[in-house]
Amino acid sequence: MDHLDHLDHMDALTSAVDGHAVLGIAAVALGMVLSPGPNMIYLVSRSIAQGRRAGLISLLGVATGFLVYLVAVTAGVAAVFSVVPALYTAIKLAGAGYLLWLAWKAVKPGGTAVFAPQELPPDPPRRLFAMGFLTCLLNPKIAIMYISLLPQFVAPERGHAALQSLLLGLTQIAIAITVNGLIAMSAGSIAAFLNRRPAWLRIQRYVMGTVLAGLAVHIAADRATAVVA
């Protein structure tokens, strides 16, 4: 019976979230983590200035910041879908608008050169963790991700809105931590590579800008409305 109960529990988890929603949030997470922002700039700067270990400790602080946002949104996500439809629409359009803004930042001339960061003095591990945590917590890019974008992929008619939000948020965190970890580990090599090949950096910016703009148009054009379960 315990084995059957476990299988039933796993079926409930896998059926709570639509596969297209997982792919959608994964695409948004990948586009956002590859677009320059406070988290990436801090992790790259710290890794180049103080080494890979410092970058990974800072990344642990960033991951903790993600979890704080996820817990807060999961606890209150049901309330998002009980509000008036106009507010739901406003949240959706705000998320789409933010993705368009990120797309413009990626392709506009004179953007920030992430892999040419400023010099930073060495910090002890505790401060590295704290600064990574605060950088993530005070990052408007992450706040809007959880408050405005993530709810777009929760389907209230499937029930378990909080569980859907949790699983989608964990998907975003897994992608963000994996990509940021790879960037932190190879920041020095990437910086040297891109400094010799500026055309590659331009290609990356235009690809990410196109992906983010496409997602923004899709979200804005989606006519789905919030349904209170």
C-alpha positions in Angstrom: 0.0 0.0 0.0 2.8 2.4 0.8 4.2 1.8 -2.7 0.9 2.5 -4.3 0.4 5.7 -2.1 3.9 6.8 -3.3 2.9 6.3 -6.9 -0.4 8.2 -6.5 1.6 11.0 -4.9 4.0 11.1 -7.8 1.2 11.1 -10.3 -0.5 14.0 -8.5 2.8 16.0 -8.7 3.4 15.3 -12.4 -0.2 16.0 -13.4 -0.4 19.3 -11.4 1.7 21.2 -14.0 1.1 21.2 -17.7 4.2 20.2 -19.7 3.9 23.3 -21.9 3.9 25.5 -18.8 7.2 23.9 -17.7 8.7 24.5 -21.1 7.4 28.1 -21.1 8.9 29.0 -17.7 12.1 27.2 -18.7 12.4 29.4 -21.8 11.7 32.5 -19.8 14.2 31.5 -17.2 16.9 30.8 -19.7 16.3 34.0 -21.6 16.4 36.0 -18.4 19.5 34.3 -16.9 21.4 34.9 -20.1 20.5 38.6 -20.3 22.8 40.8 -18.2 21.4 41.8 -14.9 22.6 42.5 -11.3 23.0 38.8 -10.4 25.2 38.0 -13.5 27.2 41.1 -13.2 28.0 40.5 -9.5 28.8 36.8 -9.9 31.1 37.5 -12.9 32.8 40.4 -11.2 33.4 38.4 -8.0 34.6 35.3 -9.9 37.1 37.2 -12.0 38.3 39.3 -9.0 38.5 36.6 -6.4 38.3 33.2 -8.1 35.8 30.5 -8.7 35.2 29.5 -5.1 34.2 33.1 -4.3 31.8 33.1 -7.2 30.2 29.8 -6.1 29.7 31.1 -2.5 28.1 34.2 -3.9 25.9 32.0 -6.1 24.7 30.1 -2.9 23.5 33.4 -1.6 21.7 34.2 -4.9 20.0 30.7 -4.7 18.8 31.5 -1.2 17.3 34.8 -2.5 15.4 32.8 -5.2 14.0 30.5 -2.5 12.7 33.4 -0.4 10.8 34.7 -3.4 9.5 31.3 -4.2 8.2 30.7 -0.7 6.5 34.1 -0.6 4.8 33.6 -4.0 3.7 30.0 -3.3 2.1 31.1 0.0 0.0 33.7 -1.7 -0.4 32.5 -5.3 -4.1 31.4 -4.7 -5.0 35.0 -3.9 -3.7 36.2 -7.3 -6.4 34.2 -9.0 -9.2 35.4 -6.8 -8.9 39.0 -7.8 -10.8 40.9 -10.4 -10.0 40.0 -14.1 -8.6 43.5 -14.7 -5.9 43.0 -12.2 -5.0 39.6 -13.7 -4.7 41.3 -17.1 -2.6 44.1 -15.6 -0.2 41.5 -14.2 0.0 39.7 -17.5 0.7 42.9 -19.5 3.3 44.0 -16.9 5.1 40.8 -17.3 5.0 41.0 -21.1 6.2 44.7 -20.9 9.1 43.7 -18.7 10.2 41.0 -21.2 10.1 43.6 -24.0 12.3 45.9 -21.9 14.8 43.1 -21.3 14.8 42.4 -25.0 15.5 46.1 -25.8 18.4 46.1 -23.3 19.9 43.1 -24.9 19.9 44.6 -28.4 20.4 48.3 -27.9 23.7 49.8 -28.8 26.1 50.6 -25.9 24.9 47.9 -23.6 26.7 46.8 -20.4 29.8 44.7 -21.0 29.2 42.0 -18.4 32.5 40.3 -18.9 34.5 43.4 -18.4 33.5 44.1 -14.8 35.1 46.5 -12.3 37.7 45.4 -9.8 36.4 44.3 -6.4 38.4 43.9 -3.1 38.5 40.4 -1.6 35.6 39.5 0.7 35.3 36.7 3.4 32.8 33.9 2.7 30.1 35.2 5.0 30.1 38.6 3.2 30.2 36.8 -0.2 27.0 34.9 0.7 25.3 37.9 2.1 26.1 40.1 -0.9 24.8 37.4 -3.3 21.6 37.1 -1.2 21.0 40.8 -1.1 21.8 41.2 -4.8 19.2 38.7 -5.7 16.6 39.9 -3.2 16.9 43.5 -4.3 17.0 42.6 -8.0 13.9 44.0 -9.7 14.4 41.5 -12.5 13.8 38.6 -10.1 11.0 40.3 -8.3 9.0 40.8 -11.5 9.9 37.3 -12.6 8.1 35.9 -9.6 5.3 38.4 -9.1 4.3 39.0 -12.7 5.7 36.3 -15.0 5.5 33.1 -13.1 1.8 33.4 -12.4 1.2 33.4 -16.2 2.1 29.7 -16.4 -0.1 28.6 -13.5 -3.4 27.1 -14.8 -6.0 27.6 -12.0 -8.4 25.1 -13.7 -6.0 22.3 -13.0 -6.2 23.0 -9.2 -3.2 22.9 -6.8 -2.2 26.5 -7.7 0.4 26.7 -5.0 1.9 23.3 -6.0 2.0 24.5 -9.6 3.8 27.7 -8.5 6.2 25.7 -6.4 7.2 23.3 -9.2 7.5 26.0 -11.8 9.6 28.1 -9.4 11.9 25.2 -8.8 12.3 24.8 -12.5 13.3 28.4 -12.8 15.7 28.1 -9.9 17.3 24.9 -11.3 18.0 26.6 -14.7 19.2 29.9 -13.1 21.6 28.2 -10.7 23.0 25.8 -13.4 23.6 28.6 -15.9 25.0 31.1 -13.4 27.2 28.3 -11.9 28.7 27.6 -15.3 29.2 31.3 -15.9 30.9 31.8 -12.5 33.1 28.8 -13.1 34.2 29.9 -16.5 34.0 33.7 -16.2 37.7 34.4 -16.8 37.8 32.2 -19.9 34.6 33.6 -21.3 35.9 37.2 -20.8 39.1 36.4 -22.7 37.2 34.7 -25.5 34.7 37.5 -26.0 37.3 40.2 -25.8 39.0 38.6 -28.8 35.6 38.0 -30.6 33.2 40.9 -30.1 31.0 39.6 -32.9 30.1 36.6 -30.8 28.9 38.8 -28.0 26.6 40.7 -30.4 25.1 37.5 -31.7 24.4 36.3 -28.2 22.7 39.6 -27.4 20.5 39.5 -30.5 19.5 35.9 -30.0 18.4 36.5 -26.4 16.6 39.7 -27.4 14.6 37.8 -30.0 13.7 35.0 -27.6 12.5 37.5 -24.9 10.6 39.6 -27.4 8.8 36.5 -28.8 7.8 35.3 -25.3 6.5 38.8 -24.5 4.3 38.9 -27.6 3.0 35.4 -26.8 2.1 36.3 -23.2 0.4 39.6 -24.2 -1.6 37.9 -27.0 -2.8 35.0 -24.8 -6.5 35.5 -24.2 -6.7 33.1 -21.2 -8.2 34.5 -18.1 -7.8 33.6 -14.5 -10.1 30.9 -13.3 -10.7 30.6 -9.5 -10.6 26.9 -8.7 
